[in-house]
Amino acid sequence: MHYEIDFLSSLLFTITIETMVIYGLIRYFYKKEIETKEILFAGVIPSFATLPYVWFIFPLLSVIGSYAFYVWTAEISVTLIEVLILYKLLNISLKEAFVLSFFANVASYGIGKIVHILM
């Protein structure tokens, strides 16, 4: 049960960080006129769609290789899947969707590592 509680707190953390990054990039970098509720929705859905795989499916790959292989495989896969989700939800270019997904995932992974070290 402890693993599932950790998953739910990570899901909330990931949604918060990634939504803030996506919102900031859309509003202040791309200066897109997309409704706030659409941006918030687009910040939540990709994490709901991908984080369960990272927590419950990708760990099975760690038996194939190292922890680094697991992390790289998971992060690259998640980024690419989220590109497609953001592309469809926000009606933006694939390049813009990639930038959003890349920076959102780098931020949530990096900040998550920092928080984990500090705790």
Secondary structure, DSSP 8 states (H G I E B T S, - for coil): -HHHHHHHHHHHHHHHHHHHHHHHIIIIIS-----HHHHHHHHHHHHHHHHHHHHHTGGGGGGTS-HHHHHHHHHHHHHHHHHHHHHHHHT--HHHHHHHHHHHHHHHHHHHHHHHHH-
